[in-house]
Amino acid sequence: MDDANALKGIKVMIIDDSNTIRKSAEVFLRPSGCEVILAEDGFEAMSKIVDNQPNIIFIDIVMPRLDGYQACMLIKKNPFYQSIPVIMLSSKDGLFDKARGRMAGSDGYLTKPFTAESLLSIIRNYAL
């Protein structure tokens, strides 16, 4: 299912303080027809979630100001946005990090660096 526009109209939000990660995700997702919304941290993400109503959110765990766990909890506590799948992004693949993500309300976990296929696979599983 690698055909262009297979995920057309799916709004994917990438929240990461790393410009490299945000750009990689955008490069991986645009050819599939995804609309990509980028945010540098949890605070910026909150207003963009309201404005853009994403179908799925990928959020880095370690960020300044508002980390991924805190941002995930805020999203999941909001009745308007709690049904949006939130996938934690981390360079750590430890059980503790995954468990903590689940406790914050995340729907899944993706280890960095990720591939285009792993990103698209999660989007197909959660957002279609």
DSSP file with accessible surface (Angstrom, degrees, kcal/mol):
  #  RESIDUE AA STRUCTURE BP1 BP2  ACC     N-H-->O    O-->H-N    N-H-->O    O-->H-N    TCO  KAPPA ALPHA  PHI   PSI    X-CA   Y-CA   Z-CA
    1    1 A M              0   0  130      0, 0.0     5,-0.1     0, 0.0     0, 0.0   0.000 360.0 360.0 360.0  44.7    0.0    0.0    0.0
    2    2 A D        +     0   0  120      4,-0.1     3,-0.1     3,-0.0     4,-0.1   0.373 360.0 132.1 -91.7   5.8    2.8    2.4   -0.9
    3    3 A D    >   -     0   0   99      1,-0.1     3,-1.5     2,-0.1     0, 0.0  -0.241  68.3 -92.9 -64.5 148.2    0.9    4.2   -3.6
    4    4 A A  T 3  S+     0   0   68      1,-0.3    28,-0.2     2,-0.1    -1,-0.1  -0.236 109.1  16.7 -58.7 144.2    0.9    7.9   -3.5
    5    5 A N  T >  S+     0   0   89     26,-1.1     3,-1.5    25,-0.2    -1,-0.3   0.657  78.4 135.5  66.7  18.2   -2.0    9.5   -1.7
    6    6 A A  T <  S+     0   0   25     -3,-1.5    27,-0.1     1,-0.3    -2,-0.1   0.821  83.6  34.4 -62.6 -29.2   -2.9    6.3    0.2
    7    7 A L  T >  S+     0   0    2     25,-2.5     3,-2.2    22,-0.1    -1,-0.3  -0.026  88.1 161.8-113.7  29.0   -3.2    8.4    3.3
    8    8 A K  T <   +     0   0  149     -3,-1.5    26,-0.2     1,-0.3    25,-0.1  -0.223  66.5  15.3 -56.2 132.2   -4.6   11.5    1.7
    9    9 A G  T 3  S+     0   0   51     24,-1.5     2,-0.5     1,-0.3    -1,-0.3   0.307  87.2 133.6  88.5  -9.4   -6.3   13.8    4.1
   10   10 A I    <   -     0   0   16     -3,-2.2    25,-2.9    23,-0.2     2,-0.7  -0.633  49.7-143.9 -76.1 125.1   -4.9   12.2    7.2
   11   11 A K  E     -a   35   0A  59     -2,-0.5    44,-2.5    23,-0.2    45,-1.4  -0.835  18.9-172.3 -94.8 117.0   -3.6   15.0    9.5
   12   12 A V  E     -ab  36  56A   0     23,-3.1    25,-2.9    -2,-0.7     2,-0.5  -0.945   8.0-156.9-113.2 123.8   -0.4   13.9   11.3
   13   13 A M  E     -ab  37  57A   0     43,-2.5    45,-3.2    -2,-0.5     2,-0.5  -0.872   3.7-165.4-102.0 131.0    1.1   16.1   14.0
   14   14 A I  E     -ab  38  58A   0     23,-2.9    25,-2.3    -2,-0.5     2,-0.6  -0.974   4.1-173.2-115.0 117.1    4.8   15.7   14.8
   15   15 A I  E     +ab  39  59A   0     43,-2.9    45,-2.9    -2,-0.5     2,-0.3  -0.946  28.3 131.6-113.6 110.6    5.9   17.3   18.1
   16   16 A D        -     0   0    0     23,-2.2     6,-0.1    -2,-0.6    47,-0.1  -0.957  54.1-140.4-158.3 138.9    9.6   17.2   18.6
   17   17 A D  S    S+     0   0   74     45,-0.3     2,-0.6    -2,-0.3    23,-0.1   0.598  82.9  92.0 -79.3  -6.5   12.3   19.7   19.5
   18   18 A S     >  -     0   0   38      1,-0.2     4,-2.2     2,-0.0     5,-0.2  -0.774  62.9-159.0 -91.2 118.6   14.6   18.2   16.9
   19   19 A N  H  > S+     0   0   89     -2,-0.6     4,-2.8     1,-0.2     5,-0.2   0.879  93.9  57.5 -60.1 -37.2   14.4   19.9   13.6
   20   20 A T  H  > S+     0   0  102      2,-0.2     4,-2.6     1,-0.2    -1,-0.2   0.924 107.2  46.2 -60.7 -45.7   15.9   16.8   12.0
   21   21 A I  H  > S+     0   0   26      2,-0.2     4,-2.5     1,-0.2     5,-0.2   0.933 113.4  49.0 -65.0 -45.4   13.2   14.6   13.3
   22   22 A R  H  X S+     0   0   22     -4,-2.2     4,-2.1     1,-0.2    -2,-0.2   0.937 114.4  45.1 -60.2 -46.2   10.4   17.0   12.3
   23   23 A K  H  X S+     0   0  100     -4,-2.8     4,-2.7     2,-0.2    -1,-0.2   0.901 111.8  52.3 -66.0 -41.7   11.9   17.3    8.7
   24   24 A S  H  X S+     0   0   42     -4,-2.6     4,-2.6    -5,-0.2     5,-0.2   0.940 110.2  48.3 -58.4 -47.9   12.4   13.5    8.4
   25   25 A A  H  X S+     0   0    0     -4,-2.5     4,-2.3     1,-0.2     5,-0.2   0.920 111.7  50.0 -60.4 -42.2    8.8   12.8    9.3
   26   26 A E  H  X S+     0   0   33     -4,-2.1     4,-2.6    -5,-0.2    -2,-0.2   0.934 111.2  48.2 -63.0 -44.6    7.6   15.4    6.9
   27   27 A V  H  < S+     0   0  102     -4,-2.7    -1,-0.2     1,-0.2    -2,-0.2   0.890 114.7  46.9 -62.7 -39.5    9.7   14.0    4.1
   28   28 A F  H  < S+     0   0   63     -4,-2.6     4,-0.2    -5,-0.2    -1,-0.2   0.854 119.6  38.0 -69.0 -36.1    8.5   10.4    4.9
   29   29 A L  H ><>S+     0   0    0     -4,-2.3     5,-1.4    -5,-0.2     3,-1.3   0.835  98.1  70.0 -92.5 -34.6    4.8   11.4    5.1
   30   30 A R  G ><5S+     0   0  117     -4,-2.6     3,-2.3     1,-0.3   -25,-0.2   0.887  93.3  58.4 -56.4 -42.6    4.1   14.0    2.4
   31   31 A P  G 3 5S+     0   0   86      0, 0.0   -26,-1.1     0, 0.0    -1,-0.3   0.782 102.3  56.9 -60.9 -21.9    4.4   11.5   -0.5
   32   32 A S  G < 5S-     0   0   11     -3,-1.3   -25,-2.5   -28,-0.2    -2,-0.2   0.437 122.9-105.2 -86.4  -1.4    1.6    9.4    1.0
   33   33 A G  T < 5 +     0   0   14     -3,-2.3   -24,-1.5     1,-0.3    -3,-0.2   0.503  69.0 149.8  93.9   2.7   -0.7   12.4    1.0
   34   34 A C      < -     0   0    6     -5,-1.4     2,-0.6   -26,-0.2    -1,-0.3  -0.419  47.5-130.6 -68.7 146.1   -0.6   13.1    4.7
   35   35 A E  E     -a   11   0A  81    -25,-2.9   -23,-3.1   -28,-0.2     2,-0.5  -0.888  28.8-150.5 -92.7 121.3   -1.1   16.7    5.9
   36   36 A V  E     -a   12   0A  13     -2,-0.6     2,-0.5   -25,-0.2   -23,-0.2  -0.848  14.2-170.2-104.4 127.6    1.8   17.2    8.3
   37   37 A I  E     -a   13   0A  11    -25,-2.9   -23,-2.9    -2,-0.5     2,-0.4  -0.970  12.5-158.4-114.2 126.3    1.6   19.6   11.2
   38   38 A L  E     +a   14   0A  28     -2,-0.5     2,-0.3   -25,-0.2   -23,-0.2  -0.850  14.2 175.0-111.5 142.4    4.8   20.4   13.0
   39   39 A A  E     -a   15   0A   1    -25,-2.3   -23,-2.2    -2,-0.4     3,-0.1  -0.994  24.8-148.9-142.5 144.1    5.4   21.7   16.6
   40   40 A E  S    S-     0   0  103     -2,-0.3     2,-0.3   -25,-0.2   -25,-0.1   0.688  78.3  -2.3 -85.1 -23.9    8.7   22.2   18.5
   41   41 A D  S  > S-     0   0   17     22,-0.1     4,-2.2   -25,-0.1     5,-0.1  -0.956  81.2 -86.9-157.3 177.0    7.3   21.5   22.0
   42   42 A G  H  > S+     0   0    0     24,-1.1     4,-1.8    22,-0.4    25,-0.1   0.838 120.3  53.6 -62.0 -36.9    4.2   20.7   24.0
   43   43 A F  H  > S+     0   0  106      2,-0.2     4,-1.1     1,-0.2    -1,-0.2   0.950 111.3  44.7 -65.0 -47.1    3.1   24.3   24.4
   44   44 A E  H  > S+     0   0   58      1,-0.2     4,-1.6     2,-0.2    -2,-0.2   0.899 111.4  56.4 -61.8 -37.6    3.2   25.1   20.7
   45   45 A A  H  X S+     0   0    0     -4,-2.2     4,-2.6     1,-0.2    -1,-0.2   0.875  96.1  63.5 -63.2 -38.1    1.4   21.8   20.0
   46   46 A M  H  X S+     0   0   48     -4,-1.8     4,-1.6     1,-0.2    -1,-0.2   0.919 107.3  40.7 -58.2 -46.2   -1.5   22.6   22.3
   47   47 A S  H  X S+     0   0   65     -4,-1.1     4,-2.3     1,-0.2    -1,-0.2   0.887 114.6  53.2 -70.7 -34.3   -2.7   25.6   20.2
   48   48 A K  H  X S+     0   0   59     -4,-1.6     4,-2.4     2,-0.2     5,-0.3   0.835 104.6  55.3 -70.0 -30.3   -1.9   23.7   16.9
   49   49 A I  H  X S+     0   0    3     -4,-2.6     4,-2.4     2,-0.2    -1,-0.2   0.946 110.1  46.3 -64.6 -44.6   -4.1   20.7   18.0
   50   50 A V  H  < S+     0   0   76     -4,-1.6    -2,-0.2    -5,-0.2    -1,-0.2   0.934 118.0  42.6 -62.1 -44.2   -7.0   23.1   18.6
   51   51 A D  H  < S+     0   0  122     -4,-2.3    -1,-0.2     1,-0.2    -2,-0.2   0.817 127.0  28.1 -72.5 -34.3   -6.4   24.8   15.2
   52   52 A N  H  < S-     0   0   42     -4,-2.4    -2,-0.2    -5,-0.2    -3,-0.2   0.602  81.4-146.1-109.2 -16.8   -5.8   21.7   13.1
   53   53 A Q     <  -     0   0   99     -4,-2.4   -42,-0.2    -5,-0.3    -4,-0.1   0.943  27.0-150.4  48.0  63.9   -7.6   18.8   14.7
   54   54 A P        -     0   0    4      0, 0.0   -42,-0.2     0, 0.0     3,-0.1  -0.226  16.5-141.1 -64.9 156.3   -5.0   16.1   13.8
   55   55 A N  S    S+     0   0   68    -44,-2.5     2,-0.3     1,-0.3   -43,-0.2   0.676  87.3   9.8 -85.3 -24.1   -6.0   12.5   13.2
   56   56 A I  E     -b   12   0A   0    -45,-1.4   -43,-2.5    28,-0.2     2,-0.4  -0.977  67.9-149.7-155.4 147.1   -2.9   11.2   15.0
   57   57 A I  E     -bc  13  86A   0     28,-2.6    30,-3.5    -2,-0.3     2,-0.5  -0.988   2.7-164.1-126.6 128.9   -0.1   12.8   17.1
   58   58 A F  E     -bc  14  87A   0    -45,-3.2   -43,-2.9    -2,-0.4     2,-0.4  -0.960  20.1-173.1-106.1 126.9    3.5   11.7   17.4
   59   59 A I  E     -bc  15  88A   0     28,-2.9    30,-3.3    -2,-0.5   -43,-0.2  -0.980  21.6-131.8-132.7 127.6    5.2   13.3   20.4
   60   60 A D  E     - c   0  89A   7    -45,-2.9    30,-0.2    -2,-0.4     3,-0.1  -0.426  13.5-145.3 -67.4 145.7    8.8   13.3   21.6
   61   61 A I  S    S+     0   0    5     28,-1.9     7,-2.6     1,-0.2     2,-0.9   0.946  84.6  56.6 -79.1 -49.4    9.2   12.4   25.3
   62   62 A V  S    S+     0   0   90     27,-0.3   -45,-0.3     5,-0.2    -1,-0.2  -0.738  71.7 135.0 -94.7 104.5   12.2   14.7   26.1
   63   63 A M        -     0   0   16     -2,-0.9   -22,-0.1    -3,-0.1   -23,-0.0  -0.981  53.8-100.8-142.7 154.2   11.4   18.3   25.2
   64   64 A P  S    S+     0   0   71      0, 0.0     2,-2.6     0, 0.0   -22,-0.4  -0.295  95.1   4.8 -70.4 161.8   11.9   21.6   27.0
   65   65 A R  S    S+     0   0  168    -24,-0.1     2,-0.5   -23,-0.1   -24,-0.0  -0.346 137.1  24.8  67.7 -67.8    9.1   23.4   28.9
   66   66 A L  S    S-     0   0   16     -2,-2.6   -24,-1.1     4,-0.0   -23,-0.1  -0.951  82.6-149.1-131.1 109.9    6.4   20.7   28.5
   67   67 A D     >  -     0   0   38     -2,-0.5     4,-2.7   -26,-0.1     5,-0.2  -0.178  30.2 -98.7 -78.2 174.1    7.6   17.1   28.0
   68   68 A G  H  > S+     0   0    0     -7,-2.6     4,-2.6     1,-0.2     5,-0.2   0.858 120.7  52.0 -61.9 -37.4    5.9   14.4   26.0
   69   69 A Y  H  > S+     0   0    5     -8,-0.4     4,-2.3     2,-0.2    -1,-0.2   0.942 113.0  44.9 -64.8 -45.8    4.3   12.7   29.0
   70   70 A Q  H  > S+     0   0   88      2,-0.2     4,-2.2     1,-0.2    -2,-0.2   0.926 114.9  47.8 -64.3 -44.2    2.8   16.0   30.3
   71   71 A A  H  X S+     0   0    0     -4,-2.7     4,-2.4     1,-0.2    -1,-0.2   0.918 110.7  51.8 -63.8 -41.8    1.6   17.0   26.9
   72   72 A C  H  X S+     0   0    0     -4,-2.6     4,-2.8    -5,-0.2     5,-0.2   0.931 109.1  50.4 -60.2 -44.3    0.1   13.5   26.3
   73   73 A M  H  X S+     0   0   76     -4,-2.3     4,-1.7     1,-0.2    -1,-0.2   0.912 109.7  50.6 -61.8 -41.4   -1.8   13.8   29.6
   74   74 A L  H  X S+     0   0   89     -4,-2.2     4,-0.7     2,-0.2    -1,-0.2   0.916 112.5  46.7 -62.6 -42.3   -3.2   17.2   28.7
   75   75 A I  H >< S+     0   0    3     -4,-2.4     3,-1.0     1,-0.2     6,-0.3   0.944 114.0  47.3 -63.7 -46.8   -4.4   15.9   25.4
   76   76 A K  H 3< S+     0   0   35     -4,-2.8    -1,-0.2     1,-0.3    -2,-0.2   0.724 107.9  55.8 -73.1 -19.9   -6.0   12.8   26.9
   77   77 A K  H 3< S+     0   0  159     -4,-1.7    -1,-0.3    -5,-0.2    -2,-0.2   0.626  89.1  88.8 -84.0 -13.3   -7.7   14.7   29.7
   78   78 A N  S XX S-     0   0   53     -3,-1.0     4,-2.0    -4,-0.7     3,-1.2  -0.758  71.3-149.1 -89.0 118.6   -9.4   17.0   27.1
   79   79 A P  T 34 S+     0   0   96      0, 0.0     4,-0.3     0, 0.0    -1,-0.1   0.791  95.7  54.9 -59.2 -26.3  -12.8   15.4   26.1
   80   80 A F  T 34 S+     0   0  164      1,-0.2     3,-0.1     2,-0.1    -4,-0.1   0.787 122.1  25.2 -74.9 -27.5  -12.5   17.0   22.6
   81   81 A Y  T X4 S+     0   0   26     -3,-1.2     3,-2.1    -6,-0.3    -1,-0.2   0.486  89.3  98.8-118.2  -3.5   -9.1   15.4   21.9
   82   82 A Q  T 3< S+     0   0   97     -4,-2.0     4,-0.1     1,-0.3    -2,-0.1   0.743  80.7  59.2 -64.7 -19.7   -8.8   12.3   24.0
   83   83 A S  T 3  S+     0   0  104     -4,-0.3    -1,-0.3    -3,-0.1    -2,-0.1   0.591  79.8 104.3 -85.0  -7.5   -9.8   10.0   21.1
   84   84 A I  S <  S-     0   0   15     -3,-2.1   -28,-0.2    -9,-0.1     2,-0.1  -0.591  81.6-116.7 -72.7 126.1   -6.8   11.2   19.0
   85   85 A P        -     0   0   18      0, 0.0   -28,-2.6     0, 0.0     2,-0.5  -0.448  28.8-158.7 -63.4 132.7   -4.2    8.5   19.0
   86   86 A V  E     -c   57   0A   0     19,-0.3    21,-3.3   -30,-0.2    22,-1.2  -0.978   4.9-166.3-116.8 122.0   -1.0    9.7   20.7
   87   87 A I  E     -cd  58 108A   0    -30,-3.5   -28,-2.9    -2,-0.5    22,-0.2  -0.943  16.7-135.0-110.5 123.0    2.3    7.9   19.8
   88   88 A M  E     -cd  59 109A   0     20,-2.5    22,-3.0    -2,-0.5     2,-0.5  -0.561  14.6-153.8 -76.7 139.0    5.3    8.5   22.0
   89   89 A L  E     +cd  60 110A   1    -30,-3.3   -28,-1.9    -2,-0.2     2,-0.3  -0.954  26.0 154.3-112.3 131.1    8.6    9.1   20.2
   90   90 A S  E     - d   0 111A   1     20,-1.8    22,-2.8    -2,-0.5   -30,-0.0  -0.992  49.2-141.9-155.2 149.9   11.8    8.3   22.0
   91   91 A S  S    S+     0   0   90     -2,-0.3     2,-0.4    20,-0.2    20,-0.1   0.599  89.9  82.4 -82.9 -10.3   15.4    7.3   21.4
   92   92 A K        -     0   0  101      1,-0.1    20,-0.1     2,-0.1    -2,-0.0  -0.781  58.9-169.7 -95.2 137.7   15.1    5.1   24.4
   93   93 A D        +     0   0   96     -2,-0.4     2,-0.1    18,-0.1    -1,-0.1  -0.027  38.1 138.4-113.1  28.8   13.5    1.7   23.9
   94   94 A G     >  -     0   0   29      1,-0.1     4,-1.8     4,-0.0     5,-0.2  -0.390  61.1-127.0 -81.3 153.8   13.2    0.8   27.6
   95   95 A L  H  > S+     0   0  148      1,-0.2     4,-2.8     2,-0.2     5,-0.2   0.874 109.9  58.0 -60.8 -38.6   10.2   -0.9   29.3
   96   96 A F  H  > S+     0   0  145      1,-0.2     4,-2.8     2,-0.2     5,-0.2   0.933 106.4  47.8 -60.0 -44.3   10.1    1.9   31.8
   97   97 A D  H  > S+     0   0   17      1,-0.2     4,-2.1     2,-0.2    -1,-0.2   0.905 113.1  48.0 -65.0 -40.8    9.6    4.6   29.1
   98   98 A K  H  X S+     0   0   76     -4,-1.8     4,-2.2     2,-0.2    -1,-0.2   0.923 113.2  47.7 -65.4 -43.0    6.9    2.6   27.4
   99   99 A A  H  X S+     0   0   50     -4,-2.8     4,-2.4     2,-0.2    -2,-0.2   0.917 111.2  50.4 -64.5 -42.5    5.1    1.9   30.7
  100  100 A R  H  X S+     0   0  104     -4,-2.8     4,-1.7    -5,-0.2    -1,-0.2   0.889 109.1  52.7 -64.3 -36.7    5.3    5.6   31.6
  101  101 A G  H  X>S+     0   0    0     -4,-2.1     5,-2.7    -5,-0.2     4,-0.5   0.925 109.1  49.0 -62.9 -42.6    3.9    6.5   28.2
  102  102 A R  H ><5S+     0   0  149     -4,-2.2     3,-1.2     1,-0.2    -2,-0.2   0.908 108.6  53.3 -62.3 -42.7    1.0    4.2   28.7
  103  103 A M  H 3<5S+     0   0  160     -4,-2.4    -1,-0.2     1,-0.3    -2,-0.2   0.841 105.5  54.3 -63.1 -30.8    0.4    5.7   32.1
  104  104 A A  H 3<5S-     0   0    8     -4,-1.7    -1,-0.3    -5,-0.2   -28,-0.2   0.597 128.1-101.4 -77.6 -10.2    0.3    9.2   30.5
  105  105 A G  T <<5 +     0   0   29     -3,-1.2   -19,-0.3    -4,-0.5    -3,-0.2   0.508  65.6 158.2 106.0   7.1   -2.4    7.8   28.1
  106  106 A S      < -     0   0    8     -5,-2.7    -1,-0.2    -6,-0.2   -19,-0.2  -0.261  35.9-149.3 -67.2 154.5   -0.4    7.2   25.0
  107  107 A D  S    S-     0   0   49    -21,-3.3     2,-0.3     1,-0.2   -20,-0.2   0.607  71.7  -9.2 -95.5 -18.9   -1.7    4.7   22.4
  108  108 A G  E     -d   87   0A   6    -22,-1.2   -20,-2.5    -7,-0.1     2,-0.4  -0.954  58.8-123.9-166.1-177.3    1.7    3.5   21.2
  109  109 A Y  E     -d   88   0A  38     -2,-0.3     2,-0.4   -22,-0.2   -20,-0.2  -0.997  13.8-171.0-148.0 131.9    5.4    3.9   21.1
  110  110 A L  E     -d   89   0A  15    -22,-3.0   -20,-1.8    -2,-0.4     2,-0.3  -0.996  18.6-137.9-130.4 127.3    7.9    4.5   18.3
  111  111 A T  E     -d   90   0A  46     -2,-0.4   -20,-0.2   -22,-0.2   -18,-0.1  -0.664  34.4 -95.6 -86.0 136.6   11.7    4.3   18.8
  112  112 A K  S    S+     0   0   30    -22,-2.8     2,-0.1    -2,-0.3     3,-0.0  -0.721 103.4  49.7 -90.6 149.8   13.9    6.9   17.0
  113  113 A P  S    S-     0   0  124      0, 0.0     2,-0.2     0, 0.0    -2,-0.1   0.501  84.9-174.9 -73.5 140.9   15.4    6.9   14.5
  114  114 A F        -     0   0   18     -2,-0.1     2,-0.2    -4,-0.1    -2,-0.1  -0.628  18.0-127.8-101.5 162.1   12.3    5.6   12.8
  115  115 A T     >  -     0   0   82     -2,-0.2     4,-2.1     1,-0.1     5,-0.2  -0.661  25.8-111.6-101.3 164.7   11.9    4.6    9.2
  116  116 A A  H  > S+     0   0   32     -2,-0.2     4,-2.8     1,-0.2     5,-0.2   0.925 119.2  52.4 -58.7 -42.4    9.2    5.8    6.7
  117  117 A E  H  > S+     0   0   89      1,-0.2     4,-2.6     2,-0.2    -1,-0.2   0.901 107.7  49.4 -65.4 -40.4    7.6    2.4    6.8
  118  118 A S  H  > S+     0   0   35      2,-0.2     4,-1.9     1,-0.2    -1,-0.2   0.913 113.6  47.3 -66.3 -38.5    7.4    2.2   10.6
  119  119 A L  H  X S+     0   0    0     -4,-2.1     4,-2.1     2,-0.2    -2,-0.2   0.953 115.1  44.6 -65.1 -48.7    5.8    5.7   10.7
  120  120 A L  H  X S+     0   0   11     -4,-2.8     4,-2.7     1,-0.2    -2,-0.2   0.872 109.9  56.4 -65.6 -36.3    3.3    4.9    7.9
  121  121 A S  H  X S+     0   0   43     -4,-2.6     4,-2.2    -5,-0.2    -1,-0.2   0.925 108.2  47.1 -62.4 -43.9    2.5    1.5    9.4
  122  122 A I  H  X S+     0   0   24     -4,-1.9     4,-2.4     2,-0.2     5,-0.3   0.922 111.1  51.9 -64.9 -41.9    1.5    3.2   12.7
  123  123 A I  H  X S+     0   0    0     -4,-2.1     4,-2.9     1,-0.2     5,-0.5   0.936 110.2  48.7 -61.3 -43.0   -0.6    5.7   10.9
  124  124 A R  H  X S+     0   0   48     -4,-2.7     4,-0.7     1,-0.2    -1,-0.2   0.903 113.8  47.6 -62.7 -39.1   -2.4    3.0    9.0
  125  125 A N  H  < S+     0   0  119     -4,-2.2    -1,-0.2    -5,-0.2    -2,-0.2   0.854 126.7  23.0 -69.5 -37.7   -3.0    1.1   12.3
  126  126 A Y  H  < S+     0   0   91     -4,-2.4    -2,-0.2    -5,-0.1    -3,-0.2   0.724 125.0  40.1-105.0 -27.2   -4.3    4.0   14.3
  127  127 A A  H  <        0   0   19     -4,-2.9    -3,-0.2    -5,-0.3    -2,-0.1   0.505 360.0 360.0-110.2  -4.0   -5.7    6.7   12.0
  128  128 A L     <        0   0  120     -4,-0.7  -121,-0.0    -5,-0.5    -4,-0.0  -0.719 360.0 360.0 -99.4 360.0   -7.5    4.9    9.2
